[in-house]
């Protein structure tokens, strides 16, 4: 049996004997243990907070990064980037080479780092230098060089920075185990895709304006195990070929399938080999896809992202039947924030702060409401409530249901781009300057 397939079998056996208590103590990836924005066992979370209310600790963070926090039993891990000023000549040269007119920023050398904060005290335990990008690509003014979220698996932290590189850190020693600089692509707007850990593999989207592929790295060594080019026909304009999506592992017909949104197509892959199982065209223009899909009731829900976004419900198929789009909804579709399913309702938040509740089976709109502000962060369902933060530092707490009910609006300093994590009785929110631990006190 191949090494990575044997490891999958061993990990499945270990997972079968793990306890609910241990699962409740960790938050290993962006959007939680299942990657779908649910904190299933969390309770007694605060509904209201401020800079002085229900703040257990607040820790200033060095550098700049939008990556969402992940947690092991003792620590909170994030990534950040330490930027240096580029010369005016360098700025002009690299902006002249950019292929789109969007507002871009150019930096001098950028050092990518991993941060570790103690869960109990809030003390910054480790600030680990991973590598330096000497001539980084320009990034969008709403992006950072450290936007992809890290992933925890097997006592290691996997930090991905797109074209700039990928690194593995031993969480017990804070030692860099390996660095990979082989996954090259032109982002146009900077990195955005978060990897997913499966078995002994780290699976990464690489959808640039120049090349489009999905790749798996060996978690132990960082070496490429498989690499699969995107097969769907794309637009002629290179800017419409790129994407910033994050895959999701789903169970279909007794096997794991990698659900992978990209420009114009959503794909299903065998995560062990990278073999394409199927693909579905969006039927409309879809590019720069940021939201991570979610699944429920045999359906996958995803956004086509920019220009004229639509929410799509894709029946994943079973027993050999092919996947198919069963409904689409253009009103309120997000370009950045990921969707959330709670029960029979689907919740989405547009960049401009319009929250929409849809019926999962029909796509019919239950309600819409303007929350206020602009949004990049994705909603979290925890302790029976929905939490979602805007770029102005306000977090809205909403009661899920067929009627809109806002429970609280909570303001803290800084801007929120990252998605919160919830573990045990605590909510962890990262702003552009700090990490907060919030508890009912």
N, C-alpha and C positions, 0 to 999 in steps of 0.2 A: 504494500500500500504506500503511495507517495507520502512524504513526510507531512505536508500540510493537511492531507486528508486524515491521516492518523491523528494529528493534533486536534482536528475538528471533533473526531469521535471521543477523544479523551476529555476535551472541554465540555462536550455535551453531557458526559457522565458526571463531571464535576458539578455542572450547573444543576443537574437533577437532584443532587444531595445538598445543595446550598439552602440556607434557611431564609425565610422572609425577613427576619431581623437583619441579616447581613445585607440583603438586597436593599433594605430601606436606608442603610447607612451611606450609600454611595450614589453618585450621579456621574456615570462614566463618560457621557458624551453629550453633545449639544441636543437639547430637548429631552433629556432624561434617559432612563434605562432602555426604553423601547424606541427612543428617537421620535416620539409622537407628541411631546409636550405635556405628558401626564406624570404627576407625582402621586402615585396610587396610595401610598401608605402614610403620607404626611398629615399631621393634624395640629390643631391649636396655633395656626399661623396668625400673625397680626392682620387685621383688616385696615387699620390706619397706622400711619407713622409719619415722621418728619425728621429733621436733623437732630431733634432732641427727644423724640418719643420712640420707644421700642427699638432703639439702636444698641445692640450688644457691643459692637465695635465697628469702627470705620478706619480702613487702612489705605493711606495714599499709595498709588501705584506709579512706578517710574515709566517713562516712555509713553507711547500711544498705541492702542490696540483695541479692536472691537470684538475680539474673540470672547465667547461665553465661558464662564467658569465651569470646571468639572471637579468632582470631589471624590477622594478615596476616604478611608475611615478616619484619617487624621488631618488631611490637608485639602486646601483649595488650590487648584492649578489653573493658570492662564498663560497666554503668550502676550508679548509686547514687542514693540520695535523702538529702538533708540535712533532717531533721525539726526542727520547733520545737514547743514545748509549747503546747497549746491551753488556753484558759481553762476553768475548771470549768463555766461557763455554756454555753460553746460545745460542750463534751463532752456535756453533758446534752441540749442541743437536738438535736445531730446523732444521738446514740444513740437518742433518742426517735423520730426519723424513720426509723430503720433498720427494715427489714421482716422481719428474722429474729432469732432469739434467740441466735445463736452469739456466742462471745466476740470482741468487736470493739474496735479501738483507734481513737481519734480524735486527730489531730494538728492543730497550727496550720499555718501556711503551710509547704509542702514544696518544696524546690528540687531539680529533677531534673538530674542531671549525667552526663557521660560521662567515664570514666577510661581513661587510656592508660599502660601499663607497658611499659618496654623489655624485650624478650625476653632479651637477653643479661645485662644488669646488674640487672634488677629495679627500676630506678629509676622512680618515678612521673613520667612525662614531661608529662602533661596532665591537668588537672582542669577540664573544660569545663562551664560553666553553660549549660543548655539553655533552661529556663523555670521558673517558679514556679507551683504550684497554690495559690491563696490559701485556698480552702475545700475541701480534698480530702474525698472520701467516706470514711467509716469503712472500715477494712480488718480482715480476720480476724487474730487474734493470731499465726497461723502464716504470714501473708503479709507482704510488704513493698511499699512504693510503687514499687519498682524490681525486680519479679519477672520480667517478660517479658525474654527475652534479646535483645541487639542482633544485627544481621545485617550482614555485610560484603559489598559488591558494587560493582565498578567504581570502586574508590578512595574509596568513601564508607561511612560507618557509619550505619545506620538504627536509631534508638532509639525504641521504642514504650512508652508508659506508660498504655495503655488510654484511659479517658475524659479523663485529664489532658493528653494530647497526644502527638504524634509529631514527632521531629526528625531532621534529616540533618546529618551532620558530614563535612567534607572531611578525610580521614585524613592527607593530606600537610601541611595547615596547621593542623589542629585548629580550623577555623573553622566556625561554624554556617551552613549553607547555606539551610535553610528550617525552619519550624515549622508544624505543622498542628494546629488545635484543633477541627476539624469533626466528629470521630468521637465522638459523645456517646452514653453509655449508663450505666445503673445497674448497677454490678458486684455490689453487695451485700457482697462480701468483699474488694474490691480487684482490681487488674488481674492477669491471668495469661497471656493468650494471646500467644505469640511470633509475629511476622510471618514471611513467607517472601518471598524475592526471586526473581522470575522475569522474564527478559527485562529490560525497563526498568520493570517494575512492582514495587511492594511491596504484598503481599496480606495483609490483616488480618481476623481474626475479631472481630466485635462482637456478642457474645451476652450481653445483659443481661437483667434481670428485666422491663424495660420494652420494649426493642426488640431484635430479633435479625436481623442481616444480615452479609454478608461484602462487603468493599470492596477496591478496588485503587487505590493512589496512584501517580502519576507519580514515578519516582525523581528526576527532574531538578528538579521544581517542588513536589512535595508535593500537587498538586491531584488531586481525585478523577477517575479515568478511568472506572470502572464501580462500581456498587453494586447488590447483589442481596439482596432480603429472603429470609429462610428461608421455605420453602413448606410444610414439614411441620406437621401439627396438633400442638399442644403441650398440656400440662396446664393447667388453669385457674389453679392456684396460681402466681403470678409467680415465686416462689423456685425453682420447678422448671423454669423456662424458660431460666435462665442457664447459661452454660458458659464454660470457660477453655481450650478446645482450641487446638491448633496444626495447621495444614494440612501436608500432605505432597504433593509433586509426584511422580506416578508415570507411567510410560510404558505405555500400553495401546493395542494395535492401531495402532502407529506414530504416536501422538499423545500429548501431555502432558495429564494429567488431574489436577486439584486434588482430592485426597482430603481431605474436610473433616468432622471429627467435631463434632457439636453436641448439644444436648439432644434426646434420644429418637430422633435420626436421624443417619446418616452420609450425606453428600452427595458427588456427583461433579460438578465444574464444569469448564467450559472456562476455563483461566486467562487467555486473551487477552480474553475478552468478559464473563466472569462468568455465562454461560448455564448453567443447571442441566441436566446430562446425565442424572442419575438420583438417586434417594435410596432408602435402605433403612432401615426402622424396626427398632429394636433388639429389639422384641418384649417388652421389660421397661422399667421406669422407668430412664431414664438422664439425669442432669443434673449440673451442675458438673463436666463432663468435663475432666480435666486431662491425662492421658497422651496423648502423641503416637503415632499409629498407626505400625506398621512393616509392610513387605511382603516376602514371599518365597514362592516356589513358586506364584505366581498367586493368593496369598491375602493379605488385609489383616488384621492383628490389632489389635484395639482394645478398650478397657475402657469399660464403661458408667458407671464411676466410683461416685458416692456412693449411700448407703443399703444396697443389696444388689448390689454390683458383680459383673459377669460379664465374663469374657474372651470375645470373639466372634471367630470366623474367618469372614471374608467372602470368598467367591470372587468376584473382580472382574469376571469375564465377559469374553468376547472374541467377535469375529465377530457382534456384535449380540445375544448372549445377556445377559440382565439379571443384575446381581450378586445373590448370595444368601448367607444365613448357612448355613454347612455344619456348624459345631459351636459349642457354648458350654460354658464351664467356670466355675463359681462359686467353686470352692476356690482360695484364694490370690489372687484377682483384686485388682489394685491400684486405689487411688483417686487417687494422685498420681504415682507412679513409672511411667515409660513401659516398655513391653515391649522385649525384645531377642531377635532370632533369630540363632542360630549353627548353621549346618548344618541338621540335621533337628530341632533342639530350640528351643523357645520358653521364655524365662526371664522370670519376673515376680517383683517384690518387693512385698509388701503393706506398708501403712503401719506395721504392727506388727512388721515385720522377718521375716516368713515368706517365704523364697525357694522358688519352685516351678518345676520343670522339666517342660514338657509336650511331647508329640509334636506336631509342627506339623500333621500330616495328620489326626489323630484327636482331638486335645485330651486324650488320655490322659495322666495324671500319671505321670512317670518317677520323680520324687523330690520331697520337700519337706524343708526344714531351717530351723530358727530361727536367724537370724544374730545377733539381739540389737539392741535399740534401736528407734527409730522412723525412718521413711524418707520423704523427699520427693524426693531426688535420683534420677536415672535411671541404670541400669547402662551401662557402656562396655565394648566388646570391643576389646582392643588387645594386640598381641604374644602372641596365643594364649591370653589370659586375660580373665576378666571382673572389672571393678573397679566397686564400688558403695559409696557412703558413707552413713552415717546422721547424724541430727541431733546426735549426741553427738561428732562428729569422728572416728569410727572408719571406716576403709575396709577392706572385705573383698575379698580376692583369691581368686577361685574358678576352678578348672579346669573348662571346659565339658565336658559329656559326659552319658551316661546314668546315671552314678553320681555322687553328691555328693562333691566333694573340695575342702576349704578349704585354700588354700595359705598364707595369712597373714591376720592382723588387725592393722592399723596405726593407731595413735592419734596425732592431732595436736591442738593447741589449737583451741578454737572449735567452731562448729556447721556442718554441711555441709547446705545446701539446694540449692546449684548442682550441675550435672552436670560432671564433669571433662572436660578436653580433652587429647588426646595428639597431639603433633607431633614428627616426627623421633625423637629418643631421650628425650624429656621428657614428663612428666605434669604438667599444671597443675590444681591444686585450689584452688577458692575457698571459704573459710569465711566466717562472718559478720563476721570482723574482718580477714582477710588473704588474700593470694594467694601460693601456694606453687609453685615450680618444683622438681620432683623428678627426679633423674637418678641412674643407677647410677654410683657414684664409688669 
